[in-house]
Structure formats: structure tokens, C-alpha cells
Amino acid sequence: MKIGFSILAFLFFAVAVAAQSTNEISSLIDKGEIDAASAKVDAILKTRPNDANALTQKVRILVIKKQFAETESLANKLIVRDPKNKVAFNARGVAKRDGKKDPVGALADFDKALAIDAEYPQAAFNRALTLYSGKIGKKSDALDAFSFAIELNPENSTARAVRGRLLNEFGRHKLALIDLNKAASTNKTVAVFAEKAYSELMLAISGEGSLLEDANRDAEAVLRAEPANSTALAVRSVYKLQKNDRDGAAADAQNALQSDPNTYLAHITLGYIKRLNKDLNGAFAEFEAAHKLNPNSPWTGDELYKIAGQARETNPKAAAVYREQQSRKIANSRKQLEFLKLVVEAEPWDYNAYEKLDKSWSDLRNLIEKANDRITYVGGRTVIKDVPEYDVEVKAVRDYWYDLHTRNPKNVCVGFFKYGYFDRDENGLYDQNRKKHDSTKLNYLKGELANYDGTNGAECAARLALFIANIYQTPYSTEKNFDLAKQFAERSKQIKADLKDDPNTISGVAMNADESLKETAYWKAQDDGWKKELEAMKLRAASNSDGSARGRGGRSGDPIKERAAIAAFDRVHPQIERLAEQVIGAASKVQSGGTFSNFYRGTRQRMSRLQSEISALYRQFMAQHGDHLPQSMADHLRSDVYKTTGIRNDYTTGEAYQTYQGGGCSNGWSGYGC
């Protein structure tokens, strides 16, 4: 028995030593010390040529050294000896993929390795890489596979780098940048930084302008290491174009295409440059090439649609593309609209779901309007054509919100979005004569806010409170009450304190409680000033009771009505100036986008709404006081209104300009009162 125990002890000792050696070899391989690991394996195999653990480590070394034939041969032997050897299956898969160029066979081996160990990181990564490089299945399959590999090994920088590239291809640039930043912390390869620069550029042109400099910095770093890198050249070309260096941008774009003719971004840059140079046919050719290379990109599609519309008068191909793009966009917009209706039904308390639906309907109407040339300008006058398809959608959106409210009368989100169509008639058309009184609006808004149950639809309820505050803080409203305005702004903050204040949003209603409180304080100060001025005017009127106030320029000759008109002017003029500041802020925001200003669609739309508000305020004032206002004041007010409502942004360059010829502004507009 003593001899038996001794032998058993010796065997356990030998196994422990072998395991320790194998672990040491595995550690060396993981550290990249392949030669040292190889020497230790050879030493073991010299005395124990059939040692399964040593042979398993050897197959890892062979695949790392790219000795694929030897890898596959040894892996086959190991699998025969042990059908559960996951390392052998993984190594043979790599040999098939990279040696024999057999991605399908490789994928089968990786699947077998994962069947043995579902959480084997190397096999999970190689499976993902094979799906991607072998173009097996859909790209979404590869994306899911990389996500699983990263879940198993979050430190795999190559997996993050490739997933970042895939996310870029799917247009999910923010998520891509997260992956690429993590990958770049340990993986300093050119490919990672080039892809990172692309992510930053796409986010910059989507509104995160501060990332433009980051994109250029990373592109420059890539080009120092690899001067012909097509992605970095294309990114830098867009950066130079944004900085108005057209020649430099064109040179970089052309070099990018020489390096890789499939660089769609370079065609985008050349398309912008040719359009700026008034070469519409040349620009059409560039944007068409970009769209063919990247047909799933909204950017290439939008630019092709835009340039086709500009070139269609002289280019039959552009005209055909324009019609085709219009039909496709309208059809896609209708599909999106129906999908978003389902989202609203599934998420009945989600403010963002409702907002996306409302915006989608607005986008559809704009597409129909453009497709049918509904609005044209003839002889300096606006001509609006009757388009039944457009009228149907105008009525449909109004009916949708009213019907939804009938079915869900207690849903604060439905009530909030119905309010946007409160002044529309049965056909969905705005009618100034049917505009609801502020007291009616307040009753409606308060009734909807009362439906808030303290949990569901918090953002909608908070915005309802802001709309109520906005009416109470409006100086010319008969419901003006600054104390109540403050109360409802505070109520909004109590409901939801973290409402987002989007810098791209220029609106007549505050975006959060703090902004509303500032607006209330501003208008209260203005109102207090007007009250003091009114008292002073009353004193002056009393001292001029002999009628000596006549002849000061009022067109009616009635001094009492003239004084009332001047007092009203002092109230209205600051309001128009305040709204004008918001219009100018919107125009400046769009102008800052330069050649990418077409992405600021929401800001353009809000700018138009503010201009309409200024016009309505001006018409209302002039209808009541215009005949009694001194001519100089009437001229000044008209000039201010026309200059502000006449501000436009060029859709190609983003440049702000004036359409009002009576003022001092023109192309190159630089500010209010120029």
C-alpha cells in the first residue's frame, strides 16, 4: 500500500507540474511572448511528444505565426484525440478562414467551439470577424456577434474597433465613437483613428459642431502616418470646405478618390464645391456617385434630391432622378408615419414618440409641397397652388389629433399635441378670424394639465405648464398675469426638472422652467416700464388739455388716439424686438452650419413660425392704431418688421440674407437693424 500511495503521489505531482507549465505557456502567449512560449512547448514535447496540453498550446502558437497548414494538421489530430478540444476547433477555424479563404468552413468550426464552451471569448470574436470579413448573412448578424464577443471580453480593442466601424455603417455614429474611443486607448492603429475621425465628422455635421476640430485632428494624425489614407483625406476635405478652403478641400477629395475610388465622402465634398461654383450638372454627377456608393445614407439621398431639383430644368437625367426621389421620399415618409402611429399606441406616455410623429407629418407635407411646386414666386409675389394631396394631409393631421383626443381624453400627451392644431378649422387650415381667445386656450391647457396623474406623461405635463406660463407672461394678452406665469413655470419644474434645452430650438415658448422664469422677469420689467411711461403720458396729457398736443404727426389728427397709439407702440415695439432677436438667433445658427446648414431644418421651421408671429402682432397693432400713429413711428415699425420677417438662409451655403429691398440689408446680412 505504501508503494501504491507513492506512485499516486508522484502522478499527482507530475500532473500539477504539467498544469503549471501549461498555464505559464498560456500566459506567455497571452502577453505576446511567442518565442518564449514556443521554446517551453518544444522542451515539454521533447520528453512528452504526445502531451495534449502542450500540443494544444502549440496549435495556438502556430495559428499566431500564421502557419496555417501546420495549424490545421495539428488541430485535426487534437480533435480526433479529444472532440471537446475547443482551442483546436478555434485554431482550425482561423486556419480555414485566413489560410484556405473558407469562411463558411471556419464559421462551422467556431460554432463547434462555442457549442463546447458558449462563453469562449476567442471563438466568439473569431466568429464575429468571420461573419463580417466573409460577408456571411446580414451586417446586423455581425454586429450582434461583435457585441457578444465584447460582452465576453470588454478589453478586446479589435472587436470594439470593428464594431465601431459597423455602427458607422449603420449611421449610429455616437455609439460608434464610444467604441472607437475605447479601442484607441490601447489600439493605436491608423484604421482605428481614421474610423474615429469619420465618426466625429458625422456627429459634427449632425449638430455637434465642437467635434469638427476633433475629426480634423484625428485625420491629420492618420495622414502623418499614412498620407494616402482615403478616409482621413475625405474627412479633412470636408473640414477644409467648412473653413472655406475650396481649393484645399478639392485637392484632398481628389487624392482620396485616387487612393480609393469608392470614397463616397470625397464625392460629397466635390459636389458641394461644384454647386457653390454654380456648376449644377457637375454637382449632380458627384452627388449621384456618392449616393450609388452609399445608397442607405440619408445624407447622400438628401443631397442628390436637392441638387436634382436645382439641375432639373437643364438636365433631363436630374429631372428624372428628382421625380424618382420625390416619389420614394413621399412613400418612405408615409411608411414612417404609419410606423410612428404604432409607436405612439405602444408608448402612450412618451413625449418623444408624439413629437417624432408630429414632425414626420410636417415633413410629409413639406415633401408633397415641393413635389407639386405648391409655392412659387412670380413677379415678387407669392403664388400658392391648389394641391389636393397636400390639403388631404393638412386635414388628416388635424383629424388625427382630435380623434385621438376623443378616444384618450385623459392622456396629457394627446392633449398637448392637439393644442398645436387648436386654431385650425375642420379642414386643418389656419384661420386668423377663428383664432381662439387666450382665455379659451388657458381653460383648455389647464384642463389638460389637470389630467396629469403624477406619473404618466410627465414631460407632456411639464410642457403644458410652460405653455400656460407663456400666455400669462405675454404683455399684450388680456390674460397677462406675471405672478401666475411664475407659478406655472415653477409647476413645470416640479413635474419634470430636467427638460432639455436644445440650443437648436428657437421657439416662442420656453423649453424649460428656468428659461420661462427668465422670460417672465424680462416681460414684467418691460411692463413696469410701460406703466410708468403711461402715467407720465397721462400727466403730459392733463397739462396739454388745451389741445396743444395736436399736430405732432398723428395721421388722424386726434391727440387722444395718438397718445394711445404711441403708448401701444411702446408696448409692441419691444415685443417685436424680442421676437426679432430670436429670429436672428435662429438665422445665425443656420448660417453657422455653412454648407451643412440644410441639417438645421427644425431651426428653419421655428424661424418661420416666429416671423409669422411678428407679422400677426404687427397686423393686429396696425389695424387698431395704425391710423393714429405718427408717420415716423409707423415707418420705423414697418421697417423693423419687414427686415426681420424678410430674413432668409440660403439652402446651399446657409448664408443669411434680406429679401426686403426697402431696408438697408442685403446679401451678407450681419444683424438686426443693418
Secondary structure, DSSP 4 states (H G I P E B T S, - for coil): -HHHHHHHHHHHHHHHHHHHHHHHHHHHHHHT-HHHHHHHHHHHHHH-TT-HHHHHHHHHHHHHTT-HHHHHHHHHHHHHH-TT-HHHHHHHHHIIIIIS--HHHHHHHHHHHHHH-TT-HHHHHHHHHHHHHTT-S-HHHHHHHHHHHHHH-TT-HHHHHHHHHHHHHTT-HHHHHHHHHHHHTT---HHHHHHHHHHHHHHHHTT-TTHHHHHHHHHHHHHHH-TT-HHHHHHHHHHHHHTT-HHHHHHHHHHHHHH-TT-HHHHHHHHHHHHHTT-HHHHHHHHHHHHHHSTT-HHHHHHHHHHHHHHTTT-HHHHHHHHHHHHHHHHHHHHHHHHHHHHHHHSTT-HHHHHHHHHHHHHHHHHHHHHTT-EEEETTEEEE---HHHHHHHHHHHHHHHHHHHH-TT-HHHHHHHGGGTTB-TTS-B-GGGPPPHHHHHHHHHHHHTT--SSTTHHHHHHHHHHHHHHHT-TTSTT--HHHHHHHHHHHHHH-TT----TT---SS-SSHHHHHHHHHHHHHHHHHHHHHHHHHHHHHHHTTTTTTTTSSBSS--HHHHHHHHHHHHHHHHHHHHHHHHHHHHHHHHHHTGGGGGG-HHHHHHHHHHHHHHHHHHHHHHHHHGGGSBHHHHHHHHHHHHHHHTEEE-TTT--EEE--TTSS--TT--STT-
